[in-house]
């Protein structure tokens, strides 16, 4: 694979009949926005050209959105789909290659009927993307069942007339129309991708021959497009354990065969298979796994003729008996010891970074309460790029805020906190009259107002009555100036943190949690929801 920047010959090499497939056109999907305030020219949000082999191609352009979908009052989104001839796609590719020599954004005709606004582009090297759902860019590719080569033109500006909330809404609306998930791939906004799917060889992998399992062998069944003659392929397998190559095997094969046997790899831990076309030098297929299927079991459920009545439902009671199984491969003692060390080390690393912590598992509760509070203080102070800190806890009180957010060491950092009058604790303390809620508010206000708030920029809101909605989860959200945010699930409310066993951990999908917080925050903008507010 060429590691240099892609050029016109890269396109020609990948599109050549019999190399990756027998392509005769490109399917183009282009997502754009229109801004009424500007020149009304489309702004590219994401465009992909997918090499395809089709009969009876309709080259007419169609809108996948029946009408433009509003994002804001001034901006609307549309999606078009069009098949273009290979040569037309090639000419667009050449134009884009020339465009990347510019340093500024500009208008360019990419063959879809009108010029579009593009950012300043860089071209990425041709790359192979395996069929693996854990690879982020697969969320925007199509027909990637065997893997694909891609050449990507990367928008380095990302200057769109949209704020973060608008971009979130845009990505959600795109996904409702087509299965392109840009929400988790924001760095691809504005990009243009050429995709060349691998469609010559179709392998399947198994670990048994005639029903017999051998942990040192892999078997590959495959079919090759009959039009691809006189080709040689090489299957290469690496096996890794703890970063060490514990097995390796390579074998050449041709279309004359339909099965190969790879010997010398241990069918445990991480196994990676690569199939390479020795004629073109291109990768045709990559398979990676944390262990190929080593055994199987079949559970037979026996109906005992008993039924349990739950309200108006009758539940059949069954006895589960594992009656059929294959021999389970022997797990060597050294595998068990290595895996335990890796687990312990990973847990230790997580605890050091405060990505995962346990409290009150076997320690004094008073000490654990202070330890948990100190960990939160560490998190809100460990990075000087902090821009915003949010606490979301249905039991949150002035005391909790004083124990955490007031320990912020950075001047004028925006801090936001949400509590709830519908939490179990407050519902016991308060009747549902506004007078009692106001009394609680006054107590919280006086406690915060009488504290030293030098350099504090904080607003404390409480969900109550018809404002907002009840919530249960507890989160600490820390946002940074580079638009990155991190979110920790507290596991317990701050008034009880560390006092009994709970787990404090960094969570995924932080943007979604931040968006949910912001939406609730907006719903609590009524003056009656504001408990305390102070700016620098």
C-alpha positions in Angstrom: 0.0 0.0 0.0 1.3 3.4 -0.9 1.9 5.5 2.2 2.5 8.7 0.2 -0.2 11.2 -0.5 -2.7 9.7 -3.0 -2.6 11.0 -6.5 -4.3 10.4 -9.9 -2.5 7.1 -10.3 -3.8 5.9 -6.9 -7.4 6.3 -8.3 -6.5 4.6 -11.6 -4.8 1.7 -9.7 -7.8 1.1 -7.4 -10.4 1.3 -10.1 -8.6 -0.9 -12.6 -11.0 -3.9 -13.6 -10.1 -7.0 -11.6 -8.0 -5.3 -9.0 -10.6 -4.7 -6.3 -13.7 -5.4 -8.4 -15.2 -4.7 -11.8 -16.6 -1.3 -11.2 -18.5 0.6 -13.9 -19.8 3.6 -12.0 -19.8 5.5 -8.7 -22.7 6.1 -6.4 -22.4 9.5 -4.9 -24.2 10.6 -1.7 -23.8 14.3 -0.8 -25.0 16.0 2.3 -25.1 19.8 2.2 -26.6 22.8 4.0 -27.9 26.0 2.5 -27.6 29.3 4.3 -30.2 31.9 3.3 -28.0 34.7 4.7 -25.0 33.9 2.5 -24.8 33.4 -1.3 -27.3 30.4 -1.1 -24.6 28.1 -2.5 -24.5 24.6 -0.9 -22.0 24.0 1.8 -20.5 20.5 1.8 -21.2 18.6 5.0 -20.1 15.2 3.8 -19.8 13.6 0.4 -18.9 10.0 -0.5 -18.2 8.4 -3.9 -18.6 4.6 -3.7 -17.3 2.5 -6.6 -20.1 0.0 -7.8 -20.8 -2.5 -10.4 -24.4 -2.0 -11.7 -26.6 -2.8 -14.7 -29.1 -0.4 -16.1 -27.8 2.6 -14.2 -30.1 5.7 -13.9 -27.8 8.7 -13.9 -30.5 11.1 -12.8 -30.0 12.9 -9.6 -32.5 12.3 -6.8 -33.1 14.0 -3.5 -33.3 11.7 -0.5 -35.0 14.4 1.4 -38.3 15.3 -0.2 -37.7 18.9 0.8 -35.0 20.8 2.6 -35.0 20.0 6.3 -34.6 23.1 8.6 -31.8 23.1 11.1 -32.1 26.8 12.1 -34.3 29.6 10.9 -31.7 30.5 8.2 -30.1 27.1 7.5 -31.6 24.0 5.9 -30.1 20.6 5.1 -30.5 18.4 2.0 -29.2 15.0 0.8 -28.7 14.1 -2.9 -27.9 10.7 -4.4 -26.6 10.3 -7.9 -24.7 7.7 -10.0 -21.9 9.1 -12.1 -19.7 7.4 -14.7 -16.3 6.3 -13.6 -14.5 8.9 -15.8 -16.6 11.7 -14.4 -15.7 10.6 -10.8 -12.1 10.4 -11.9 -12.2 14.0 -13.2 -13.8 15.2 -9.9 -11.0 13.4 -8.1 -8.4 15.2 -10.2 -10.0 18.5 -9.6 -10.0 17.8 -5.8 -6.3 16.9 -6.0 -5.5 20.3 -7.6 -7.8 22.0 -5.1 -5.8 20.6 -2.1 -2.9 22.9 -3.2 -4.9 25.9 -2.0 -4.8 27.0 1.6 -8.2 28.8 1.6 -11.8 27.6 1.3 -13.4 28.1 -2.0 -16.2 27.0 -4.4 -15.7 23.9 -6.5 -17.9 21.9 -8.9 -17.7 18.3 -7.7 -20.0 17.0 -10.5 -23.3 17.2 -8.7 -24.9 20.1 -10.7 -23.6 23.1 -8.8 -20.6 24.5 -7.1 -20.3 23.8 -3.4 -18.4 25.5 -0.6 -15.4 23.5 0.5 -13.0 24.1 3.4 -9.2 24.1 3.0 -8.5 20.4 2.1 -5.7 18.0 2.7 -5.6 14.6 0.9 -5.0 11.6 3.0 -3.0 8.5 1.9 -5.0 5.6 0.4 -5.9 3.4 3.3 -7.6 0.0 3.8 -10.6 -0.1 6.1 -11.4 -3.7 7.4 -15.0 -4.8 7.9 -15.1 -4.1 11.7 -17.8 -2.2 13.4 -15.4 -1.0 16.1 -13.6 1.1 13.4 -15.2 4.5 13.6 -15.1 5.4 9.9 -17.2 2.3 9.1 -20.2 4.3 10.3 -20.1 6.4 7.1 -19.0 3.7 4.5 -21.2 1.6 2.4 -20.9 -2.0 1.0 -17.9 -2.6 3.2 -18.5 -6.3 3.8 -15.0 -7.4 2.8 -13.2 -4.1 3.5 -12.5 -1.1 1.3 -9.7 1.2 0.2 -10.5 4.8 0.7 -8.9 8.1 -0.4 -10.1 10.9 1.8 -10.1 14.7 1.2 -10.0 16.1 4.7 -11.6 19.5 5.5 -9.1 21.2 7.8 -11.3 24.3 8.5 -14.6 22.8 9.8 -16.1 26.3 9.6 -19.8 25.9 9.4 -22.5 28.5 10.4 -23.7 26.2 13.1 -23.1 26.0 16.9 -22.6 22.7 18.7 -26.3 22.1 19.4 -27.1 22.8 15.7 -24.5 20.3 14.6 -25.9 17.7 17.0 -29.4 18.3 15.5 -28.0 18.2 12.0 -26.2 14.8 12.6 -29.4 13.3 14.1 -31.5 14.4 11.2 -29.0 13.0 8.7 -29.1 9.6 10.4 -32.9 9.5 10.2 -32.7 9.7 6.4 -29.6 7.5 5.7 -27.4 5.2 7.8 -24.5 7.7 7.9 -23.5 8.4 11.5 -21.6 11.7 11.7 -22.5 12.2 15.3 -19.7 10.0 16.5 -17.4 11.1 13.6 -17.5 14.9 13.8 -13.9 15.1 12.5 -15.3 13.9 9.1 -17.7 16.9 8.7 -16.8 18.7 5.5 -14.8 15.7 4.1 -15.1 14.0 0.7 -14.3 10.3 0.5 -13.7 8.0 -2.4 -14.4 4.4 -1.5 -13.3 1.3 -3.4 -14.8 -1.9 -1.9 -12.9 -5.2 -2.1 -15.1 -7.4 -4.2 -12.9 -10.1 -5.8 -12.3 -12.6 -3.0 -14.9 -13.7 -0.5 -13.4 -15.7 2.4 -14.8 -17.3 5.5 -12.8 -18.5 8.4 -13.3 -21.6 10.6 -11.4 -23.5 13.2 -12.5 -27.1 12.6 -11.9 -29.7 9.9 -14.4 -32.5 9.7 -15.7 -31.4 13.1 -12.3 -31.6 14.8 -10.9 -28.6 16.5 -7.1 -28.0 16.4 -6.0 -24.8 18.3 -2.9 -24.6 16.0 -4.8 -24.5 12.7 -7.1 -22.1 10.9 -9.0 -23.0 7.7 -10.1 -20.5 5.1 -12.8 -21.2 2.6 -13.1 -18.7 -0.2 -14.6 -17.9 -3.5 -13.0 -15.7 -6.2 -14.8 -13.8 -8.9 -14.4 -15.9 -12.0 -13.4 -12.9 -14.1 -10.2 -12.4 -12.0 -7.9 -14.9 -13.8 -4.2 -15.7 -13.1 -4.1 -14.2 -9.7 -2.0 -15.2 -6.7 -2.9 -14.4 -3.2 -1.2 -14.8 0.1 -2.8 -15.5 3.5 -0.9 -14.1 6.4 -1.8 -14.9 10.0 -0.3 -13.3 13.2 -1.3 -14.4 16.6 -0.6 -12.0 19.5 -0.6 -12.5 23.3 0.3 -9.7 25.6 1.9 -7.8 22.7 4.1 -10.8 21.8 3.9 -12.6 18.4 3.2 -16.1 19.5 2.3 -17.6 16.1 2.8 -16.7 12.5 2.0 -18.4 9.2 1.8 -17.4 5.5 0.7 -19.3 2.5 0.2 -18.6 -1.2 -2.9 -19.7 -3.0 -4.7 -19.2 -6.3 -8.2 -19.3 -7.7 -7.7 -23.0 -8.5 -8.2 -23.9 -4.8 -11.2 -23.3 -2.6 -9.7 -23.9 0.8 -6.3 -23.3 2.5 -5.0 -24.6 5.8 -2.8 -22.3 7.9 -0.6 -24.2 10.4 1.4 -22.8 13.3 -0.9 -20.2 14.8 -2.3 -20.6 18.2 -6.0 -20.1 18.2 -6.1 -18.1 21.4 -5.9 -14.4 22.3 -5.7 -12.0 19.3 -5.6 -13.5 15.8 -5.2 -11.4 12.7 -5.6 -12.7 9.1 -4.6 -10.6 6.1 -5.2 -11.7 2.5 -3.0 -9.8 0.0 -3.2 -9.8 -3.8 0.4 -10.6 -4.9 -0.2 -9.2 -8.4 -1.3 -5.7 -7.3 0.2 -5.6 -3.8 -3.2 -4.5 -2.4 -4.8 -5.8 0.7 -8.0 -7.7 -0.1 -9.3 -8.7 3.3 -8.4 -8.3 7.0 -9.9 -10.3 9.9 -9.0 -9.5 13.5 -10.4 -11.3 16.5 -9.6 -11.8 20.2 -9.8 -15.5 19.6 -11.5 -17.6 16.8 -14.4 -19.8 17.9 -12.7 -22.5 20.0 -15.8 -24.6 21.0 -19.5 -24.5 21.2 -22.3 -25.6 23.4 -26.0 -26.3 22.7 -28.5 -25.8 25.5 -31.6 -28.0 25.4 -34.6 -26.6 27.4 -36.9 -29.2 28.9 -40.4 -28.0 29.7 -41.4 -29.2 33.2 -45.1 -28.6 32.7 -45.1 -26.0 35.4 -46.4 -22.4 35.1 -45.9 -19.4 37.3 -48.7 -16.9 37.5 -47.6 -13.2 37.8 -50.6 -11.0 37.8 -52.5 -12.1 34.7 -49.5 -13.6 33.0 -48.5 -17.3 32.9 -44.8 -18.1 32.7 -43.7 -21.5 31.5 -41.1 -23.0 33.8 -38.2 -24.9 32.1 -35.2 -26.7 33.2 -32.0 -25.9 31.2 -29.6 -28.8 30.6 -26.5 -28.5 28.6 -26.5 -31.8 26.7 -24.2 -31.2 23.7 -20.8 -29.6 23.7 -17.4 -29.7 21.9 -14.2 -30.3 23.8 -13.1 -27.0 25.3 -9.4 -26.3 24.5 -7.0 -26.5 27.3 -6.2 -23.2 28.9 -2.5 -23.2 30.0 -1.6 -21.9 33.4 0.7 -19.3 31.9 -2.3 -17.8 29.9 -4.3 -17.5 33.1 -1.4 -15.8 35.0 -0.7 -13.4 32.1 -4.4 -12.5 31.8 -4.7 -11.9 35.5 -1.6 -9.6 35.5 -3.1 -7.7 32.5 -6.4 -7.3 34.3 -4.8 -6.0 37.5 -2.6 -3.6 35.6 -5.5 -2.3 33.6 -7.5 -1.7 36.8 -4.5 0.0 38.4 -4.1 2.3 35.4 -7.8 3.2 35.4 -7.7 4.0 39.1 -4.6 6.2 38.7 -6.3 8.3 36.0 -9.6 8.3 38.0 -11.3 6.6 35.0 -12.5 3.9 37.4 -12.6 4.0 41.2 -14.3 2.0 43.9 -15.2 3.3 47.4 -16.1 1.7 50.7 -15.2 -1.8 49.4 -13.1 -2.6 52.5 -12.1 0.8 54.1 -13.3 3.2 56.7 -16.4 5.1 55.5 -15.3 8.5 56.9 -11.9 8.2 55.1 -13.7 7.0 51.9 -16.0 10.0 51.9 -13.1 12.3 52.0 -11.2 10.3 49.4 -14.1 10.4 47.0 -14.5 14.2 47.4 -10.7 14.7 46.9 -10.9 12.7 43.7 -13.7 15.0 42.4 -11.6 18.0 43.3 -8.7 16.6 41.5 -10.7 16.1 38.3 -12.1 19.6 38.2 -8.6 21.1 38.7 -6.2 18.8 36.8 -6.4 20.6 33.4 -5.9 24.3 33.0 -7.9 24.2 29.7 -11.1 23.7 31.7 -13.9 25.8 30.3 -17.1 24.6 32.0 -17.9 22.2 34.9 -21.4 20.7 35.4 -22.8 18.8 38.4 -26.0 16.8 37.8 -27.4 15.2 40.9 -31.1 14.9 42.1 -30.0 15.3 45.8 -27.5 18.2 45.2 -27.4 20.7 48.0 -25.4 23.8 48.9 -23.1 21.7 51.1 -22.3 19.4 48.2 -21.5 22.3 46.0 -19.2 23.8 48.7 -17.5 20.4 49.1 -16.8 20.2 45.3 -17.2 23.1 42.9 -16.1 25.7 45.4 -12.7 23.9 45.4 -12.1 24.9 41.8 -8.7 26.5 41.6 -9.4 28.3 38.3 -10.8 31.9 38.3 -14.1 32.5 36.5 -14.6 29.0 35.1 -18.3 28.6 34.3 -19.9 26.2 36.7 -23.5 24.8 36.4 -25.3 22.6 38.9 -28.8 21.0 38.8 -30.7 19.4 41.7 -34.3 18.2 41.9 -37.2 19.0 44.3 -38.6 15.6 43.3 -35.8 13.6 44.8 -36.8 11.2 47.6 -34.9 13.3 50.2 -36.5 16.6 49.3 -40.0 15.0 48.9 -39.7 13.9 52.5 -38.5 17.3 53.7 -40.9 19.3 51.7 -44.6 19.3 51.0 -45.4 20.0 47.4 -46.3 23.6 48.1 -44.2 26.4 46.6 -43.8 27.9 50.0 -41.8 24.9 51.3 -39.8 24.8 48.1 -39.0 28.5 48.5 -38.0 27.8 52.1 -35.5 25.1 50.9 -34.2 27.5 48.3 -33.6 30.2 50.8 -31.6 27.9 53.0 -29.4 26.9 50.1 -29.0 30.5 49.0 -28.0 31.7 52.4 -25.4 28.9 52.9 -23.8 29.7 49.5 -24.1 33.4 49.8 -22.4 33.4 53.2 -19.4 31.4 51.9 -16.2 32.8 50.4 -17.0 32.8 46.6 -13.9 34.7 45.4 -13.4 33.9 41.6 -16.5 31.7 41.6 -18.8 31.8 38.5 -21.6 29.5 39.3 -25.4 29.0 38.8 -27.4 26.5 40.8 -30.8 25.5 39.4 -33.4 23.1 40.8 -36.0 21.0 38.8 -39.4 21.4 40.4 -43.1 21.6 39.6 -43.8 21.7 35.8 -40.2 22.8 35.0 -38.0 20.1 33.5 -38.3 16.4 34.4 -37.4 14.0 37.1 -34.0 12.4 36.8 -32.0 9.8 38.6 -28.4 9.5 37.3 -25.6 11.5 38.8 -22.8 13.0 36.6 -19.8 15.2 36.8 -19.2 16.9 33.4 -15.9 18.7 32.6 -15.6 20.6 29.3 -12.4 21.9 27.8 -11.5 24.7 25.4 -10.6 22.3 22.6 -14.4 21.3 22.5 -13.6 18.0 24.3 -15.6 17.0 27.3 -15.3 14.1 29.8 -18.1 12.7 31.9 -18.0 10.6 35.0 -20.8 8.7 36.5 -20.7 9.3 40.2 -22.5 6.1 41.3 -23.9 7.8 44.4 -25.2 11.2 45.2 -22.6 13.6 46.6 -24.3 13.6 50.0 -23.6 9.9 50.3 -20.5 9.5 48.1 -17.9 7.1 49.6 -20.2 6.2 52.5 -21.2 2.9 51.1 -19.9 0.8 48.2 -20.2 2.4 44.7 -18.3 2.8 41.5 -17.1 6.1 40.1 -16.2 5.8 36.4 -15.5 7.6 33.2 -18.3 7.0 30.7 -18.6 6.9 26.9 -20.9 9.1 24.7 -20.0 12.2 26.8 -21.4 14.5 24.1 -24.9 12.9 24.5 -24.8 13.4 28.2 -23.7 17.0 27.9 -26.4 17.6 25.4 -29.0 16.1 27.7 -27.7 18.3 30.6 -28.0 21.4 28.4 -31.5 20.6 27.3 -32.7 20.2 30.9 -30.7 23.4 31.9 -32.7 25.3 29.2 -36.0 23.9 30.6 -35.0 25.3 34.0 -34.5 28.8 32.9 -37.5 30.1 34.8 -36.6 32.4 37.7 -38.2 30.1 40.2 -35.7 27.3 39.3 -32.7 29.5 40.1 -31.4 28.7 43.6 -28.2 30.8 43.6 -26.3 32.6 40.9 -23.0 34.5 41.0 -20.6 35.8 38.3 -17.2 37.3 38.6 
